[in-house]
Amino acid sequence: MEPIYNPKPNLTDEQAQQLISDLLDNSSIKDGKRVLATGAVAEAARKFKITKRTVYNRWNQALENRAMMGVYISKSNIAGNSGRTPIYNREELLAAMEDLPSWERGNLRSLARGLGVGLKTVWRIKINEKVILPHSNAIKPFLTEQNKLERLSFAADHVTEVNNKKVFKPMYDEIHVDEKWFFISQESQRIYLTQREVEERDIIHRTCKHKSHIIKVK
């Protein structure tokens, strides 16, 4: 019975090259093709404690590289994606988050992109650690005294008397033209804040004269 080994799909480049060297020593050229000797695969599997399937995969990869580049090379094709997920310093991460503008905090995906970390990392510190919290951010009116007087005057001009009662005009004789305009900023948007920002009320504020004064584009 063939011995069972714990698979090691991530051999180092040095181990992989030593594996290919051993296989080359136990191979020969037949009909223009390099063929492994009988038992070479089993011997290599025992030596490196890997499965025969892994040996064949490494050997076939080396043959392909020989055909394309002229040398027998076998390297891991998942080395860049292997290993433990990096652990980020939470204080540095939250400090970097507080420096981001509000439009980069609208959702977890844009927040992760702004911080330069993975989406799963941001999701984890939101769900598990609960150090970032969602917040609905609305534009606040920034009115001067003149603006307030004009609003009061507008309201007074639209008051009429019906049956000895003061009521607002229904304005049935006025038409408001609606064109295809888009607000450059939303009246209300959702952003994410750190726990410190929430506790210290250090919340991002957006202001304008009035929500009807938000810059619009066609």
mmCIF file of the C-alpha atoms, coordinates in Angstrom:
data_MODEL
# 
_entry.id   MODEL 
# 
loop_
_atom_site.group_PDB 
_atom_site.id 
_atom_site.type_symbol 
_atom_site.label_atom_id 
_atom_site.label_alt_id 
_atom_site.label_comp_id 
_atom_site.label_asym_id 
_atom_site.label_entity_id 
_atom_site.label_seq_id 
_atom_site.pdbx_PDB_ins_code 
_atom_site.Cartn_x 
_atom_site.Cartn_y 
_atom_site.Cartn_z 
_atom_site.occupancy 
_atom_site.B_iso_or_equiv 
_atom_site.pdbx_formal_charge 
_atom_site.auth_seq_id 
_atom_site.auth_comp_id 
_atom_site.auth_asym_id 
_atom_site.auth_atom_id 
_atom_site.pdbx_PDB_model_num 
ATOM 1   C CA . MET A 1 1   ? 0.000   0.000  0.000   1.00 0.00 ? 1   MET A CA 1 
ATOM 2   C CA . GLU A 1 2   ? 1.217   3.496  -0.873  1.00 0.00 ? 2   GLU A CA 1 
ATOM 3   C CA . PRO A 1 3   ? 2.076   5.521  2.263   1.00 0.00 ? 3   PRO A CA 1 
ATOM 4   C CA . ILE A 1 4   ? -0.138  8.530  2.944   1.00 0.00 ? 4   ILE A CA 1 
ATOM 5   C CA . TYR A 1 5   ? 1.645   11.858 3.537   1.00 0.00 ? 5   TYR A CA 1 
ATOM 6   C CA . ASN A 1 6   ? 0.351   15.167 4.673   1.00 0.00 ? 6   ASN A CA 1 
ATOM 7   C CA . PRO A 1 7   ? 0.183   17.230 1.493   1.00 0.00 ? 7   PRO A CA 1 
ATOM 8   C CA . LYS A 1 8   ? 2.576   20.174 1.165   1.00 0.00 ? 8   LYS A CA 1 
ATOM 9   C CA . PRO A 1 9   ? 1.320   22.173 -1.825  1.00 0.00 ? 9   PRO A CA 1 
ATOM 10  C CA . ASN A 1 10  ? 3.558   25.136 -0.935  1.00 0.00 ? 10  ASN A CA 1 
ATOM 11  C CA . LEU A 1 11  ? 7.092   23.819 -1.266  1.00 0.00 ? 11  LEU A CA 1 
ATOM 12  C CA . THR A 1 12  ? 9.730   26.516 -1.168  1.00 0.00 ? 12  THR A CA 1 
ATOM 13  C CA . ASP A 1 13  ? 11.422  27.371 -4.457  1.00 0.00 ? 13  ASP A CA 1 
ATOM 14  C CA . GLU A 1 14  ? 14.623  25.667 -3.227  1.00 0.00 ? 14  GLU A CA 1 
ATOM 15  C CA . GLN A 1 15  ? 12.751  22.479 -2.328  1.00 0.00 ? 15  GLN A CA 1 
ATOM 16  C CA . ALA A 1 16  ? 10.891  22.514 -5.633  1.00 0.00 ? 16  ALA A CA 1 
ATOM 17  C CA . GLN A 1 17  ? 14.139  22.911 -7.581  1.00 0.00 ? 17  GLN A CA 1 
ATOM 18  C CA . GLN A 1 18  ? 15.785  20.098 -5.599  1.00 0.00 ? 18  GLN A CA 1 
ATOM 19  C CA . LEU A 1 19  ? 12.779  17.927 -6.415  1.00 0.00 ? 19  LEU A CA 1 
ATOM 20  C CA . ILE A 1 20  ? 13.211  18.611 -10.132 1.00 0.00 ? 20  ILE A CA 1 
ATOM 21  C CA . SER A 1 21  ? 16.959  17.923 -9.916  1.00 0.00 ? 21  SER A CA 1 
ATOM 22  C CA . ASP A 1 22  ? 16.304  14.518 -8.315  1.00 0.00 ? 22  ASP A CA 1 
ATOM 23  C CA . LEU A 1 23  ? 13.729  13.691 -10.977 1.00 0.00 ? 23  LEU A CA 1 
ATOM 24  C CA . LEU A 1 24  ? 16.136  14.690 -13.757 1.00 0.00 ? 24  LEU A CA 1 
ATOM 25  C CA . ASP A 1 25  ? 18.754  12.369 -12.260 1.00 0.00 ? 25  ASP A CA 1 
ATOM 26  C CA . ASN A 1 26  ? 16.178  9.560  -12.456 1.00 0.00 ? 26  ASN A CA 1 
ATOM 27  C CA . SER A 1 27  ? 15.064  10.214 -16.024 1.00 0.00 ? 27  SER A CA 1 
ATOM 28  C CA . SER A 1 28  ? 16.273  9.554  -19.549 1.00 0.00 ? 28  SER A CA 1 
ATOM 29  C CA . ILE A 1 29  ? 15.552  10.591 -23.125 1.00 0.00 ? 29  ILE A CA 1 
ATOM 30  C CA . LYS A 1 30  ? 13.378  8.195  -25.126 1.00 0.00 ? 30  LYS A CA 1 
ATOM 31  C CA . ASP A 1 31  ? 12.049  8.997  -28.602 1.00 0.00 ? 31  ASP A CA 1 
ATOM 32  C CA . GLY A 1 32  ? 12.970  12.656 -28.101 1.00 0.00 ? 32  GLY A CA 1 
ATOM 33  C CA . LYS A 1 33  ? 11.062  12.957 -24.825 1.00 0.00 ? 33  LYS A CA 1 
ATOM 34  C CA . ARG A 1 34  ? 12.311  12.938 -21.250 1.00 0.00 ? 34  ARG A CA 1 
ATOM 35  C CA . VAL A 1 35  ? 10.779  10.024 -19.354 1.00 0.00 ? 35  VAL A CA 1 
ATOM 36  C CA . LEU A 1 36  ? 10.983  9.322  -15.617 1.00 0.00 ? 36  LEU A CA 1 
ATOM 37  C CA . ALA A 1 37  ? 12.445  6.035  -14.463 1.00 0.00 ? 37  ALA A CA 1 
ATOM 38  C CA . THR A 1 38  ? 10.252  3.494  -12.738 1.00 0.00 ? 38  THR A CA 1 
ATOM 39  C CA . GLY A 1 39  ? 9.847   4.334  -9.055  1.00 0.00 ? 39  GLY A CA 1 
ATOM 40  C CA . ALA A 1 40  ? 11.239  7.876  -9.422  1.00 0.00 ? 40  ALA A CA 1 
ATOM 41  C CA . VAL A 1 41  ? 7.952   9.512  -8.501  1.00 0.00 ? 41  VAL A CA 1 
ATOM 42  C CA . ALA A 1 42  ? 7.389   7.293  -5.449  1.00 0.00 ? 42  ALA A CA 1 
ATOM 43  C CA . GLU A 1 43  ? 10.951  7.898  -4.243  1.00 0.00 ? 43  GLU A CA 1 
ATOM 44  C CA . ALA A 1 44  ? 10.567  11.691 -4.592  1.00 0.00 ? 44  ALA A CA 1 
ATOM 45  C CA . ALA A 1 45  ? 7.207   11.581 -2.784  1.00 0.00 ? 45  ALA A CA 1 
ATOM 46  C CA . ARG A 1 46  ? 8.798   9.738  0.163   1.00 0.00 ? 46  ARG A CA 1 
ATOM 47  C CA . LYS A 1 47  ? 11.795  12.064 0.310   1.00 0.00 ? 47  LYS A CA 1 
ATOM 48  C CA . PHE A 1 48  ? 9.826   15.325 0.299   1.00 0.00 ? 48  PHE A CA 1 
ATOM 49  C CA . LYS A 1 49  ? 6.784   13.915 2.133   1.00 0.00 ? 49  LYS A CA 1 
ATOM 50  C CA . ILE A 1 50  ? 4.336   14.947 -0.558  1.00 0.00 ? 50  ILE A CA 1 
ATOM 51  C CA . THR A 1 51  ? 1.819   13.053 -2.657  1.00 0.00 ? 51  THR A CA 1 
ATOM 52  C CA . LYS A 1 52  ? 2.564   11.546 -6.045  1.00 0.00 ? 52  LYS A CA 1 
ATOM 53  C CA . ARG A 1 53  ? 0.053   13.928 -7.579  1.00 0.00 ? 53  ARG A CA 1 
ATOM 54  C CA . THR A 1 54  ? 2.124   16.885 -6.337  1.00 0.00 ? 54  THR A CA 1 
ATOM 55  C CA . VAL A 1 55  ? 5.290   15.322 -7.789  1.00 0.00 ? 55  VAL A CA 1 
ATOM 56  C CA . TYR A 1 56  ? 3.619   14.876 -11.182 1.00 0.00 ? 56  TYR A CA 1 
ATOM 57  C CA . ASN A 1 57  ? 2.316   18.459 -11.103 1.00 0.00 ? 57  ASN A CA 1 
ATOM 58  C CA . ARG A 1 58  ? 5.778   19.825 -10.353 1.00 0.00 ? 58  ARG A CA 1 
ATOM 59  C CA . TRP A 1 59  ? 7.344   17.657 -13.046 1.00 0.00 ? 59  TRP A CA 1 
ATOM 60  C CA . ASN A 1 60  ? 4.819   18.679 -15.693 1.00 0.00 ? 60  ASN A CA 1 
ATOM 61  C CA . GLN A 1 61  ? 5.352   22.347 -14.769 1.00 0.00 ? 61  GLN A CA 1 
ATOM 62  C CA . ALA A 1 62  ? 9.108   21.907 -15.209 1.00 0.00 ? 62  ALA A CA 1 
ATOM 63  C CA . LEU A 1 63  ? 8.587   20.277 -18.622 1.00 0.00 ? 63  LEU A CA 1 
ATOM 64  C CA . GLU A 1 64  ? 6.387   23.184 -19.733 1.00 0.00 ? 64  GLU A CA 1 
ATOM 65  C CA . ASN A 1 65  ? 8.992   25.719 -18.606 1.00 0.00 ? 65  ASN A CA 1 
ATOM 66  C CA . ARG A 1 66  ? 11.659  23.736 -20.438 1.00 0.00 ? 66  ARG A CA 1 
ATOM 67  C CA . ALA A 1 67  ? 9.627   23.951 -23.646 1.00 0.00 ? 67  ALA A CA 1 
ATOM 68  C CA . MET A 1 68  ? 9.034   27.705 -23.276 1.00 0.00 ? 68  MET A CA 1 
ATOM 69  C CA . MET A 1 69  ? 12.254  28.970 -21.637 1.00 0.00 ? 69  MET A CA 1 
ATOM 70  C CA . GLY A 1 70  ? 14.764  26.197 -22.181 1.00 0.00 ? 70  GLY A CA 1 
ATOM 71  C CA . VAL A 1 71  ? 15.309  25.397 -18.475 1.00 0.00 ? 71  VAL A CA 1 
ATOM 72  C CA . TYR A 1 72  ? 13.699  23.030 -16.005 1.00 0.00 ? 72  TYR A CA 1 
ATOM 73  C CA . ILE A 1 73  ? 12.125  25.301 -13.363 1.00 0.00 ? 73  ILE A CA 1 
ATOM 74  C CA . SER A 1 74  ? 9.257   24.722 -10.944 1.00 0.00 ? 74  SER A CA 1 
ATOM 75  C CA . LYS A 1 75  ? 7.945   27.556 -8.802  1.00 0.00 ? 75  LYS A CA 1 
ATOM 76  C CA . SER A 1 76  ? 4.837   27.961 -6.673  1.00 0.00 ? 76  SER A CA 1 
ATOM 77  C CA . ASN A 1 77  ? 2.111   29.860 -8.509  1.00 0.00 ? 77  ASN A CA 1 
ATOM 78  C CA . ILE A 1 78  ? 0.235   30.822 -5.324  1.00 0.00 ? 78  ILE A CA 1 
ATOM 79  C CA . ALA A 1 79  ? 3.122   32.110 -3.240  1.00 0.00 ? 79  ALA A CA 1 
ATOM 80  C CA . GLY A 1 80  ? 1.799   35.663 -3.407  1.00 0.00 ? 80  GLY A CA 1 
ATOM 81  C CA . ASN A 1 81  ? -1.612  34.648 -2.047  1.00 0.00 ? 81  ASN A CA 1 
ATOM 82  C CA . SER A 1 82  ? -0.456  32.280 0.660   1.00 0.00 ? 82  SER A CA 1 
ATOM 83  C CA . GLY A 1 83  ? 0.307   32.876 4.292   1.00 0.00 ? 83  GLY A CA 1 
ATOM 84  C CA . ARG A 1 84  ? -1.586  34.397 7.163   1.00 0.00 ? 84  ARG A CA 1 
ATOM 85  C CA . THR A 1 85  ? -3.698  37.476 6.583   1.00 0.00 ? 85  THR A CA 1 
ATOM 86  C CA . PRO A 1 86  ? -1.706  40.501 7.792   1.00 0.00 ? 86  PRO A CA 1 
ATOM 87  C CA . ILE A 1 87  ? -2.831  42.022 11.086  1.00 0.00 ? 87  ILE A CA 1 
ATOM 88  C CA . TYR A 1 88  ? -3.074  45.803 10.978  1.00 0.00 ? 88  TYR A CA 1 
ATOM 89  C CA . ASN A 1 89  ? -2.472  48.100 13.911  1.00 0.00 ? 89  ASN A CA 1 
ATOM 90  C CA . ARG A 1 90  ? -5.976  49.171 14.905  1.00 0.00 ? 90  ARG A CA 1 
ATOM 91  C CA . GLU A 1 91  ? -4.944  52.589 16.220  1.00 0.00 ? 91  GLU A CA 1 
ATOM 92  C CA . GLU A 1 92  ? -3.094  53.430 13.004  1.00 0.00 ? 92  GLU A CA 1 
ATOM 93  C CA . LEU A 1 93  ? -5.978  52.119 10.933  1.00 0.00 ? 93  LEU A CA 1 
ATOM 94  C CA . LEU A 1 94  ? -8.560  54.229 12.781  1.00 0.00 ? 94  LEU A CA 1 
ATOM 95  C CA . ALA A 1 95  ? -6.326  57.309 12.641  1.00 0.00 ? 95  ALA A CA 1 
ATOM 96  C CA . ALA A 1 96  ? -6.007  56.861 8.875   1.00 0.00 ? 96  ALA A CA 1 
ATOM 97  C CA . MET A 1 97  ? -9.776  56.467 8.630   1.00 0.00 ? 97  MET A CA 1 
ATOM 98  C CA . GLU A 1 98  ? -10.365 59.780 10.408  1.00 0.00 ? 98  GLU A CA 1 
ATOM 99  C CA . ASP A 1 99  ? -8.201  61.509 7.783   1.00 0.00 ? 99  ASP A CA 1 
ATOM 100 C CA . LEU A 1 100 ? -10.372 60.236 4.933   1.00 0.00 ? 100 LEU A CA 1 
ATOM 101 C CA . PRO A 1 101 ? -12.949 62.612 3.415   1.00 0.00 ? 101 PRO A CA 1 
ATOM 102 C CA . SER A 1 102 ? -16.623 61.795 3.824   1.00 0.00 ? 102 SER A CA 1 
ATOM 103 C CA . TRP A 1 103 ? -17.087 60.597 0.225   1.00 0.00 ? 103 TRP A CA 1 
ATOM 104 C CA . GLU A 1 104 ? -14.611 57.779 0.862   1.00 0.00 ? 104 GLU A CA 1 
ATOM 105 C CA . ARG A 1 105 ? -16.552 56.540 3.893   1.00 0.00 ? 105 ARG A CA 1 
ATOM 106 C CA . GLY A 1 106 ? -19.931 55.980 2.249   1.00 0.00 ? 106 GLY A CA 1 
ATOM 107 C CA . ASN A 1 107 ? -19.704 52.172 2.264   1.00 0.00 ? 107 ASN A CA 1 
ATOM 108 C CA . LEU A 1 108 ? -17.336 49.456 3.390   1.00 0.00 ? 108 LEU A CA 1 
ATOM 109 C CA . ARG A 1 109 ? -15.925 48.870 -0.093  1.00 0.00 ? 109 ARG A CA 1 
ATOM 110 C CA . SER A 1 110 ? -14.917 52.506 -0.645  1.00 0.00 ? 110 SER A CA 1 
ATOM 111 C CA . LEU A 1 111 ? -13.629 52.695 2.942   1.00 0.00 ? 111 LEU A CA 1 
ATOM 112 C CA . ALA A 1 112 ? -11.421 49.641 2.395   1.00 0.00 ? 112 ALA A CA 1 
ATOM 113 C CA . ARG A 1 113 ? -10.133 51.118 -0.866  1.00 0.00 ? 113 ARG A CA 1 
ATOM 114 C CA . GLY A 1 114 ? -9.337  54.431 0.847   1.00 0.00 ? 114 GLY A CA 1 
ATOM 115 C CA . LEU A 1 115 ? -7.468  52.683 3.675   1.00 0.00 ? 115 LEU A CA 1 
ATOM 116 C CA . GLY A 1 116 ? -5.627  50.345 1.319   1.00 0.00 ? 116 GLY A CA 1 
ATOM 117 C CA . VAL A 1 117 ? -6.759  47.182 3.149   1.00 0.00 ? 117 VAL A CA 1 
ATOM 118 C CA . GLY A 1 118 ? -8.996  44.278 2.282   1.00 0.00 ? 118 GLY A CA 1 
ATOM 119 C CA . LEU A 1 119 ? -12.769 44.487 2.410   1.00 0.00 ? 119 LEU A CA 1 
ATOM 120 C CA . LYS A 1 120 ? -12.868 41.576 4.875   1.00 0.00 ? 120 LYS A CA 1 
ATOM 121 C CA . THR A 1 121 ? -10.596 43.471 7.283   1.00 0.00 ? 121 THR A CA 1 
ATOM 122 C CA . VAL A 1 122 ? -12.940 46.462 7.376   1.00 0.00 ? 122 VAL A CA 1 
ATOM 123 C CA . TRP A 1 123 ? -15.961 44.179 7.677   1.00 0.00 ? 123 TRP A CA 1 
ATOM 124 C CA . ARG A 1 124 ? -14.343 42.362 10.613  1.00 0.00 ? 124 ARG A CA 1 
ATOM 125 C CA . ILE A 1 125 ? -13.572 45.492 12.636  1.00 0.00 ? 125 ILE A CA 1 
ATOM 126 C CA . LYS A 1 126 ? -17.118 46.746 11.999  1.00 0.00 ? 126 LYS A CA 1 
ATOM 127 C CA . ILE A 1 127 ? -19.029 43.555 12.841  1.00 0.00 ? 127 ILE A CA 1 
ATOM 128 C CA . ASN A 1 128 ? -16.780 41.836 15.381  1.00 0.00 ? 128 ASN A CA 1 
ATOM 129 C CA . GLU A 1 129 ? -14.833 44.637 17.022  1.00 0.00 ? 129 GLU A CA 1 
ATOM 130 C CA . LYS A 1 130 ? -17.488 47.351 16.598  1.00 0.00 ? 130 LYS A CA 1 
ATOM 131 C CA . VAL A 1 131 ? -14.945 50.189 16.498  1.00 0.00 ? 131 VAL A CA 1 
ATOM 132 C CA . ILE A 1 132 ? -16.468 51.835 13.426  1.00 0.00 ? 132 ILE A CA 1 
ATOM 133 C CA . LEU A 1 133 ? -20.114 52.841 13.348  1.00 0.00 ? 133 LEU A CA 1 
ATOM 134 C CA . PRO A 1 134 ? -22.509 54.009 10.612  1.00 0.00 ? 134 PRO A CA 1 
ATOM 135 C CA . HIS A 1 135 ? -23.826 57.562 10.772  1.00 0.00 ? 135 HIS A CA 1 
ATOM 136 C CA . SER A 1 136 ? -26.421 59.379 8.661   1.00 0.00 ? 136 SER A CA 1 
ATOM 137 C CA . ASN A 1 137 ? -24.919 62.698 7.647   1.00 0.00 ? 137 ASN A CA 1 
ATOM 138 C CA . ALA A 1 138 ? -27.328 65.382 6.433   1.00 0.00 ? 138 ALA A CA 1 
ATOM 139 C CA . ILE A 1 139 ? -26.496 68.786 4.988   1.00 0.00 ? 139 ILE A CA 1 
ATOM 140 C CA . LYS A 1 140 ? -27.254 71.524 7.528   1.00 0.00 ? 140 LYS A CA 1 
ATOM 141 C CA . PRO A 1 141 ? -28.650 74.944 6.504   1.00 0.00 ? 141 PRO A CA 1 
ATOM 142 C CA . PHE A 1 142 ? -26.125 77.763 6.726   1.00 0.00 ? 142 PHE A CA 1 
ATOM 143 C CA . LEU A 1 143 ? -28.341 80.860 6.613   1.00 0.00 ? 143 LEU A CA 1 
ATOM 144 C CA . THR A 1 144 ? -27.335 84.471 7.045   1.00 0.00 ? 144 THR A CA 1 
ATOM 145 C CA . GLU A 1 145 ? -29.660 87.007 8.632   1.00 0.00 ? 145 GLU A CA 1 
ATOM 146 C CA . GLN A 1 146 ? -30.549 88.275 5.145   1.00 0.00 ? 146 GLN A CA 1 
ATOM 147 C CA . ASN A 1 147 ? -31.459 84.755 4.093   1.00 0.00 ? 147 ASN A CA 1 
ATOM 148 C CA . LYS A 1 148 ? -33.753 84.395 7.095   1.00 0.00 ? 148 LYS A CA 1 
ATOM 149 C CA . LEU A 1 149 ? -35.505 87.701 6.297   1.00 0.00 ? 149 LEU A CA 1 
ATOM 150 C CA . GLU A 1 150 ? -36.021 86.642 2.678   1.00 0.00 ? 150 GLU A CA 1 
ATOM 151 C CA . ARG A 1 151 ? -37.552 83.334 3.777   1.00 0.00 ? 151 ARG A CA 1 
ATOM 152 C CA . LEU A 1 152 ? -39.872 85.126 6.177   1.00 0.00 ? 152 LEU A CA 1 
ATOM 153 C CA . SER A 1 153 ? -40.861 87.611 3.458   1.00 0.00 ? 153 SER A CA 1 
ATOM 154 C CA . PHE A 1 154 ? -41.551 84.787 0.987   1.00 0.00 ? 154 PHE A CA 1 
ATOM 155 C CA . ALA A 1 155 ? -43.790 83.026 3.501   1.00 0.00 ? 155 ALA A CA 1 
ATOM 156 C CA . ALA A 1 156 ? -45.650 86.246 4.315   1.00 0.00 ? 156 ALA A CA 1 
ATOM 157 C CA . ASP A 1 157 ? -46.293 86.933 0.611   1.00 0.00 ? 157 ASP A CA 1 
ATOM 158 C CA . HIS A 1 158 ? -47.992 83.546 0.304   1.00 0.00 ? 158 HIS A CA 1 
ATOM 159 C CA . VAL A 1 159 ? -50.490 84.065 3.103   1.00 0.00 ? 159 VAL A CA 1 
ATOM 160 C CA . THR A 1 160 ? -54.077 84.830 2.130   1.00 0.00 ? 160 THR A CA 1 
ATOM 161 C CA . GLU A 1 161 ? -57.395 85.115 3.926   1.00 0.00 ? 161 GLU A CA 1 
ATOM 162 C CA . VAL A 1 162 ? -60.195 82.600 3.414   1.00 0.00 ? 162 VAL A CA 1 
ATOM 163 C CA . ASN A 1 163 ? -63.371 82.788 5.501   1.00 0.00 ? 163 ASN A CA 1 
ATOM 164 C CA . ASN A 1 164 ? -61.678 85.196 7.873   1.00 0.00 ? 164 ASN A CA 1 
ATOM 165 C CA . LYS A 1 165 ? -58.810 82.749 8.386   1.00 0.00 ? 165 LYS A CA 1 
ATOM 166 C CA . LYS A 1 166 ? -55.184 83.181 7.463   1.00 0.00 ? 166 LYS A CA 1 
ATOM 167 C CA . VAL A 1 167 ? -54.047 80.318 5.255   1.00 0.00 ? 167 VAL A CA 1 
ATOM 168 C CA . PHE A 1 168 ? -51.228 79.705 2.792   1.00 0.00 ? 168 PHE A CA 1 
ATOM 169 C CA . LYS A 1 169 ? -51.974 80.103 -0.882  1.00 0.00 ? 169 LYS A CA 1 
ATOM 170 C CA . PRO A 1 170 ? -52.430 76.742 -2.620  1.00 0.00 ? 170 PRO A CA 1 
ATOM 171 C CA . MET A 1 171 ? -50.298 78.081 -5.511  1.00 0.00 ? 171 MET A CA 1 
ATOM 172 C CA . TYR A 1 172 ? -52.377 76.291 -8.116  1.00 0.00 ? 172 TYR A CA 1 
ATOM 173 C CA . ASP A 1 173 ? -51.496 79.044 -10.603 1.00 0.00 ? 173 ASP A CA 1 
ATOM 174 C CA . GLU A 1 174 ? -47.729 78.498 -10.323 1.00 0.00 ? 174 GLU A CA 1 
ATOM 175 C CA . ILE A 1 175 ? -45.660 76.060 -12.342 1.00 0.00 ? 175 ILE A CA 1 
ATOM 176 C CA . HIS A 1 176 ? -42.292 74.716 -11.187 1.00 0.00 ? 176 HIS A CA 1 
ATOM 177 C CA . VAL A 1 177 ? -40.165 73.533 -14.110 1.00 0.00 ? 177 VAL A CA 1 
ATOM 178 C CA . ASP A 1 178 ? -38.305 70.295 -13.393 1.00 0.00 ? 178 ASP A CA 1 
ATOM 179 C CA . GLU A 1 179 ? -35.277 69.598 -15.601 1.00 0.00 ? 179 GLU A CA 1 
ATOM 180 C CA . LYS A 1 180 ? -32.810 66.742 -15.742 1.00 0.00 ? 180 LYS A CA 1 
ATOM 181 C CA . TRP A 1 181 ? -30.435 68.048 -13.104 1.00 0.00 ? 181 TRP A CA 1 
ATOM 182 C CA . PHE A 1 182 ? -28.415 66.004 -10.655 1.00 0.00 ? 182 PHE A CA 1 
ATOM 183 C CA . PHE A 1 183 ? -27.160 67.103 -7.253  1.00 0.00 ? 183 PHE A CA 1 
ATOM 184 C CA . ILE A 1 184 ? -23.378 67.051 -6.963  1.00 0.00 ? 184 ILE A CA 1 
ATOM 185 C CA . SER A 1 185 ? -23.814 66.071 -3.303  1.00 0.00 ? 185 SER A CA 1 
ATOM 186 C CA . GLN A 1 186 ? -26.633 64.132 -1.669  1.00 0.00 ? 186 GLN A CA 1 
ATOM 187 C CA . GLU A 1 187 ? -28.874 65.846 0.839   1.00 0.00 ? 187 GLU A CA 1 
ATOM 188 C CA . SER A 1 188 ? -28.298 62.967 3.235   1.00 0.00 ? 188 SER A CA 1 
ATOM 189 C CA . GLN A 1 189 ? -25.653 60.283 3.027   1.00 0.00 ? 189 GLN A CA 1 
ATOM 190 C CA . ARG A 1 190 ? -24.388 57.418 5.153   1.00 0.00 ? 190 ARG A CA 1 
ATOM 191 C CA . ILE A 1 191 ? -20.781 57.488 6.354   1.00 0.00 ? 191 ILE A CA 1 
ATOM 192 C CA . TYR A 1 192 ? -18.741 55.433 8.814   1.00 0.00 ? 192 TYR A CA 1 
ATOM 193 C CA . LEU A 1 193 ? -17.178 56.972 11.934  1.00 0.00 ? 193 LEU A CA 1 
ATOM 194 C CA . THR A 1 194 ? -14.671 55.649 14.426  1.00 0.00 ? 194 THR A CA 1 
ATOM 195 C CA . GLN A 1 195 ? -15.681 55.031 18.031  1.00 0.00 ? 195 GLN A CA 1 
ATOM 196 C CA . ARG A 1 196 ? -13.665 58.091 19.118  1.00 0.00 ? 196 ARG A CA 1 
ATOM 197 C CA . GLU A 1 197 ? -15.485 60.378 16.673  1.00 0.00 ? 197 GLU A CA 1 
ATOM 198 C CA . VAL A 1 198 ? -18.842 59.176 17.974  1.00 0.00 ? 198 VAL A CA 1 
ATOM 199 C CA . GLU A 1 199 ? -17.926 59.559 21.651  1.00 0.00 ? 199 GLU A CA 1 
ATOM 200 C CA . GLU A 1 200 ? -16.340 63.009 21.215  1.00 0.00 ? 200 GLU A CA 1 
ATOM 201 C CA . ARG A 1 201 ? -19.019 64.186 18.786  1.00 0.00 ? 201 ARG A CA 1 
ATOM 202 C CA . ASP A 1 202 ? -16.271 64.891 16.267  1.00 0.00 ? 202 ASP A CA 1 
ATOM 203 C CA . ILE A 1 203 ? -18.678 64.358 13.395  1.00 0.00 ? 203 ILE A CA 1 
ATOM 204 C CA . ILE A 1 204 ? -18.182 65.595 9.861   1.00 0.00 ? 204 ILE A CA 1 
ATOM 205 C CA . HIS A 1 205 ? -20.553 68.477 9.114   1.00 0.00 ? 205 HIS A CA 1 
ATOM 206 C CA . ARG A 1 206 ? -21.668 69.574 5.669   1.00 0.00 ? 206 ARG A CA 1 
ATOM 207 C CA . THR A 1 207 ? -23.436 72.894 5.233   1.00 0.00 ? 207 THR A CA 1 
ATOM 208 C CA . CYS A 1 208 ? -24.995 74.982 2.478   1.00 0.00 ? 208 CYS A CA 1 
ATOM 209 C CA . LYS A 1 209 ? -27.406 77.911 2.256   1.00 0.00 ? 209 LYS A CA 1 
ATOM 210 C CA . HIS A 1 210 ? -30.329 75.581 1.747   1.00 0.00 ? 210 HIS A CA 1 
ATOM 211 C CA . LYS A 1 211 ? -30.864 72.139 0.299   1.00 0.00 ? 211 LYS A CA 1 
ATOM 212 C CA . SER A 1 212 ? -32.200 73.857 -2.832  1.00 0.00 ? 212 SER A CA 1 
ATOM 213 C CA . HIS A 1 213 ? -28.799 75.538 -3.154  1.00 0.00 ? 213 HIS A CA 1 
ATOM 214 C CA . ILE A 1 214 ? -26.828 72.311 -3.530  1.00 0.00 ? 214 ILE A CA 1 
ATOM 215 C CA . ILE A 1 215 ? -24.747 72.540 -6.690  1.00 0.00 ? 215 ILE A CA 1 
ATOM 216 C CA . LYS A 1 216 ? -26.441 70.728 -9.559  1.00 0.00 ? 216 LYS A CA 1 
ATOM 217 C CA . VAL A 1 217 ? -25.144 69.527 -12.900 1.00 0.00 ? 217 VAL A CA 1 
ATOM 218 C CA . LYS A 1 218 ? -26.929 68.334 -16.005 1.00 0.00 ? 218 LYS A CA 1 
# 
